[in-house]
Structure formats: C-alpha cells, structure tokens
Amino acid sequence: MGICLSARIKAVSTCSTGTGGTLNGVSKDAIDISSSSSNSKFSSTSISRSEDEILQSSNLKSFSFSELKLATRNFRPDSLLGEGGFGSVYKGWIHEETSSAAKPGSGTVVAVKRLNLDGLQGHKEWLAEVNFLGQLHHSHLVRLIGYCLEDEHRLLVYEFLTRGSLENHLFRRGLYFQPLSWSLRLKIALGAAMGLAFLHSDENKVIYRDFKTSNILLDSDYNAKLSDFGLAKDGPTGDKSHVSTRIMGTYGYAAPEYLATGHLSAKSDVYSFGVVLLEILSGRRAIDKNRPPGEQNLVEWAKPFLANKRKTYRLLDARTERNYSMESASRVAILASRCLSAEPKFRPSMRDVVTTLKDLQDLTGNGGSGNRRCRSGNAQHKEVSAYPRPSASALFT
C-alpha cells in the first residue's frame, strides 16, 4: 500500500493468476532514493484518532485470520495475485450477504492484502488505510470490505476489480492489455479526477499523496477507482495553506514544491494528476530509464509540445490510431499543462478539472472520439482478470 517502488515489484505470471504483471514486465521507471528502507516503517500519516477508535467506528467487517485462510485457500500460491512492499495480495471468496469466508469459486471474489512483517511498510500504514477507507465512500474509491488484526497478522480485504490497474493497460503489451481507446482514456481520467475531487472537498479535506497509474484500478466497465491510502493525509485546517510532512511518494509524480520544502497541499495531488494525464495522452511512463537521454522524464520531455499547440500530436500515443479529434487532444494537453504549473496557485482545483473533462466528454459525444469515431470502443477489450501488481516500497524519506 502506498509508496511504490516499481523496480522492486515481484508479480506472478498473468497466464497463471490473472494478475497485472510478470516479473519480466516489472518497470524500472521508479527508483528508491530513500536513505534507508527501514525508515518507511515509521508513520507517514498523522492519525489523530486512536487505533481502537478507528477500528470501532470504521463500519468494516472484522475478519479472523482463520476466515481469511479459508477464503484464500490457506494463501496457496495459485491464489497469489502479486507481491509488493506491503506484502502479498491473494484472491479470495466471501459470502455476499454475511461477508463470511466462502469456499473457493463460490460467493463474491475479493482481494486480500497480507502484511509482510519483514516488508517495507508497517502497522501505521495499514491503520491509515483502515482509517481513510473505513470512513470515505465514493464510486471512484476502491471499497474496503474489512480487515484482520489478530496477533501479528495484519490483512485488508477489498473488492476485486477485474481489469486491474491503469498502469498495466497503458504500458503492458499482449492479449490481456490491448490499447485503450481515446474514449476510454477520457472516461478513466474523469473517474480518477472525480475520486480526487471528492477527497479534496470541503467535507473531507484529504490529500491522497500517491496518485499514479498503478493506484488507479478499473472495474469491468473501466470505471476508475483510487486505491492504496497508506500515504493519505488530512489536509490543512483554518487559514493554513499546507501541511508540513516528511517527503513520501513516487519519483516522477511528486510536485516540485513538495520535494523542495515538504509542504503538502491539495495542489500537490493536482500536479500528480497532471503527470498521469500526460501518461494517458502519451502512453509513456513518468520515468523510463530505458528511453534515450532527454526522454526519460516524461514531464521534461513533454514541455516543448505542451507549449506549442501545433506540436500536440507529438505527445499522443500512436496506439490510439488517431481515433480522436485534435481539438479534444489539444484541450487535454492544455489541462495537463495547467496541472503541471510550477506554481501551485496556478494549478486548477480538482473540481475544475472534473468540469473540464466532463465538457470534453460532451465535446466528443459522451465519451466518444469526436469527428473520428473510435473504431475499437469497448468491444476489443475482452473481460479478463487483471488485478494489478500491488505497490512496493518507499521512495522519499
């Protein structure tokens, strides 16, 4: 959960489990610049309520460890979906009405994260996830069903999202990850933006702090849902413009002022959204060490094209096969540029981002592709089980 180190991710084969990635497909675009991996054991989130208060008021199902052993077939290797800094993620089954463990193949499919006690994340990150997802409910946030806190065991039980992460659909190749159409890219961007706008609302004032493609999960209809709240933090109160915190996140997505000062605000999330919007536009990773010098950092590479409307086409993922209108693509590029403004005050709010993306969907025919209708649509995207590789570990300390 939280702080992702893509290069450390180990995931099982897609063909055997349906998980989002294989060991050979692990990206090297994120690097660990922490001074010590053990530092990530300390809390990155200030939780004002006590542990008992969080667990008692969360309205989540409290599972016993034996129940989750049954639900996952005793955490058998063939139930494994992936591994990361938090630990391992397993496929499991529960009864829909009672949420009790069910026999494999019956009931509702869930994803069960099991904390690795020797891993790079600890109890406080686990508790942060329970704290936020136990209170916040929205159609564009992943649903946390329950947890297990028993002796040394720490587990989380989520809804299972069959299409896995946006990261896999943008960057992986093969039968299970065919190129996303322009209409689907807009739909996913809007859904993710709505999730962030909900977090930033006056009622919630939560800073997500780890917005990236691997934390955007997709259901069977490509509705985007934000996952992984281990780094989420309560936003500033009163007349304060930011909160000061130890620098945590993923290299390539973190806002420059946050890296320089540790000052965190909702506009830090807006910057991260701009990076993801560039990834959606271009099909390129935020950081890709496999590209030539000058192209490894997506934001730096894209700046000349964002500044010149006539060069927008240079940004666009060739795999969309021009199934979009240039007007729509240019407006998305302009929005990304605004989100990536060096000065936080010049970045739009996520509420404004949502409005802009909704207008774009109207422009392109309710999520279509404008004057050039998308030939692929949803038809080419087969129903597959593609749960993402779970996040791995700390980058910033």
N, C-alpha and C positions, 0 to 999 in steps of 0.2 A: 504494500500500500504506500502511496506517496512517492517519495523521492526516487526517481527512476535512473538506473544505470543500464542502458540498453546493452552495453558490451558484456555485462555480467549475466545477462539472462540466459537461462537454460530452459528449453522447452522441448516437449516430446513431439514425435512426428505427427504431422497433420493427418496422414492417412490412417494412423492407428487410434487417434484420440479425437480428432476434430479440433484440436487446439489451434490457435492462431499462428504458431510459428514453429520452426525446427531449429535445432542448434546451428545448422549451417546457415540459416536465414537470419541469425542474430545481427542486428545492426551495430555498427561501430561509430554511430554519429554522436553519441553522448559519452562524455568522459568523466571520470571521477577526479575532481580537484579538491576533495576534502583532505585535510591534514591527517586525519585518522578515521578509518571506517568505524571505530568504536564510538566516535563522538555521536553518531546517529542514534545511539541508544538513549540519549537524553531527549526530553520532550522538545518538539519544535512548536507545540501548540499550548498556549496558556488556557487551561481548563479551570474556570472559576468554581465550578461545582465539584463536590466530592465524588469519588468513584461510586459510592452507594447511591447518591442522588441521581447520577447519570443512569445507572443500571435500573433503578426502580422506576424512573419516570420515562423510560425510552419507548414503552409500548412494544417492545420487541420480544420475541419468543426466546426464552432461556432454554437452550438445549443441554442435555447431559452429554458427556463425552461418549458414553456407550451408544446413545442415539445416533450421533454423527458417525461413529464407527459402522453402525448398521446401515446408515443411509449411503455411505460411500463404499460399502463392501470392504470394510476394515482398511480403508485407504489403500486399496490394491493398486498396483502400478497401472493396470488398464483403466482405472478411474482417474488417473492423473491428467490434468489439463495443462499444467505448466508450473514453473518454479520461478521464484524471484527473491528479492531482498526480504520480503515478508515471510516467505516460506513457500508452501506448495498449495496449489488450487486443485480441488478434486470435483468431479461430477458426482452428484448425489440425488436422492429422491426423497420427497416428503409427501405426506397426505395433504391434499389441498385444504380440506376443511379443518383439520386438527393441527396441522403443521408438525405432526409427529413423524418419525422416520418411517419410510416405506421401503418395501422390497425393491431392489433394482429393476427398472423397467416399468414400474407402476407409480402412480401419483404424479407429482409435479417435479420437474427437473430443477435442481438448484446448483449453485456453485459454492463450494465450501473452501474458504481460505484457512489454512492451519499455520499458525505462527511457528517459525523455526527459532527455538530458543538461542541457537548459536548464530542466527542471522543478523542482518544489518538494521533491523527495526525491532522495536520492543513494545512493552506493555502500554506505554503512554500514547504511542501512535495508534495502537489497537483501540485504546479507550477514546481517542479523538474521533475515530471513525464511528464508534457507537454513539458518541455524544452528538455529532452533527447529523448523521443519517437516521438516528433514533428520533430526532426532532423535526427534521426537514423532509417534506414530502412534496414531490412535484413530478409531473410526467416526464421531465427531462433530467431527472436524477435517478440513478440506479436504486432499486429498492433493497434495503437491508431487511431481511426477514427475521434474523435472530443472531444469537451469539452463544458461545460456550466459554465459561470462566470456571474452570474446575482444576484445582491443584495447580500444576504448572501449565496446563493446557489453555491456549487462547485461540479460539476459532470464530469465524464470521460466516454467516450464511446469507447469500444473496440470490436474487432472481437470476436465472440463467438466460443470457442474451445470445441467441443462436448465431448471429452474424459477427460476433466478436468486435474487435477494435477498428476504428478508422485507420489507425496506423497500418494494419495488415492490408486493408483494402486499397490504400494509396500506394504502398511501397512493395508489397509482395507480388510475386508473379505466379501464374499457374491456374489450373482449372477452378480452384476454390475462390480465387481472388481476381475476377475479371475486372477490367477498368470501370470505374464509376462514371455514369453518365453525368452530364452537366446538371441536369435537373436534380439528380440525387445529391450531388455535391452541394447545391444550394440548399436543399432540404436539410442535410446534415449540419451545414453551417448555421442555419437558422435555429435548428433544435438545440445545438450546443450553446448558441448565443442566448436563447431563452432560459436555459439552465443557469448560466452565469448571471443573467439579469435578475432572476429570482433570488439568487444568493446575495446579490448586491442591493436588493430592495431595502427600503427604509425599515421594513418589518424585520428583516433578517440581518443585514449588515455583516455578511460573512465574506471573507476573502479566501478564494479557493487555493491559490498559490501554486498549483501544479497542473495548470491547464496545458494539455498536449494531446497529440493524436492517440497515444496509447491509452489515455484515460477517458476517451470518448468511445463508449460502447454502443452497438447498434442492435436493435431488435429485428425481428423478421421483416418488418416494413421499413427498415432503415431509419427509424426514429432514433435520434441521438440521445444518449443518457450519460451524464457525468458520473464517474466512479472515482474511488480512491480518495478519501477525505483525510488521510493521515496527516497532511500538512495544512489543512484548512485552519483559519484563524479568525477570531472575532475582529471586526473592523474597528476603526477609531470611533470614539464617542464624543459627544459635545461638539466643541468647536475645533477639535483636533483634525488635522488633515491626513494623518497617517499613524501607523503604529510602528515602533522600532523593534526589530527582531533579528535573531541570528539568521544568516542568509542560507536558505534552503530552496531547492528546486532542481530544475534540469537545465543544463547548459544549452544555450541556443534559444530558450523560451523566456528566460527571466529578464525583466525590464532593467534597463541600464542604471536608472537611479536607485533601484533596489540593490543591485550588485555593488554600487559605489558607496551607499550610505546605510543600507539595512532598513531604509524607510519603506514600509509596505502600505499600499492603498488599493482600492478597487481598480484604479487606473493601471496598477501592475498587472492585474488579470487581463485588462483590455489589451495591453501590449502583447501578452502571450496569445491572446485571441488573434491578433494581427499576424503573428508568426504562423499559427495554424491555418489561417485564411490563405496565406502565401503557399503553404504546403498543399492545400486543397486546390489552389489555382494551378500550381506548377507540377505537382506530383514529385517534388523534390523534398528531401529531408531538411530539417532546420540546420543540422550539422551533418555533413557527409564527407568524411576524410578520404573516401575513395574517388572523389572528384578532383579535377585539376586545381592547382592553387588559384585563388580568386573566385572559385565557385563552391568552396567547401562550406562557407557560411551563407545560408540562404538569404538572410536579410541584406547583407552587404552586397551580394551578387545581384539582388533584385532592385536595389535602389535606383540605378540609372533607368530601368524600364518603368518603374513606378512614377518617375518624374516626367516621363515623356509619353503622352497618350498614344502616339504613333508607334511606340515600341512595346505596347502592352502585349501584343501577340507573342513576343519573345518569352514571356513568362509562362505561357499556357502549356499545360500537359498535352503532348501530342496524342496521347491515348484517348482523349475525348473526341478525336476525329472531327473537329470543327462542328460539333453538334451543339452550338451555342450562337448567340448573337454577339458581335463585337461590342455593342453598346452595353450589354449585360456584363460581359467580361471586364470592360473598362471600369464600370461602376464598382465591381467587386474589388478591382485593383486599387481604385481610389479609396475605398473603405479600408482596405488593408493598410494603405499608406497613412491614413489618418490614425489608425490604431497604433501604428509604429512610430508616431511622432516622438522625437527625443524628449520634448517637454510634456509631462503628464497632463498639464492643463489643456493642451491642445488635442488630446485624445477624446473621442466621444464617450459617452456613458454606454453601458451595455444596453440600456433601454433604447437609446438612439440607434445603436447597431441593429437591434431587432427590428425597429421601424424601417430602416434602410433595406434590410434583407427581405422583409415582407413586401415592400414596394417592388423589389427586384423580382420576387416570385410572381407578383401581379403582372409585371412587365413581360415576363417570359411565359405567361399563360399558366398561372397556378403551378409553378414549379417546372414548367416545360422548358424548351430551349429557344424561345423567341421565334425569329423568322426561319431558323433552321431547326425543325422539329427533331428531337433526339430519336435516332433510329433504334437505339438499344433499349431505352426505358428500363423498366423493372424486369422485362421478360428474360433478358440474358443472365440475370443474377439468380442462379439456382439456390434453392434452400439448402444450406449446409450448416453444420455445427462448427462454428469457428470461434470459440471462446479465446480471447486474447491471452498472450503471454502476460502474466502478472508483472507489476512493476518490480524492479530490483532496488538499487540502493542509493545511498547519499551522494550528492554531488557537491553541495555547498555547505560549509560549516563556518 
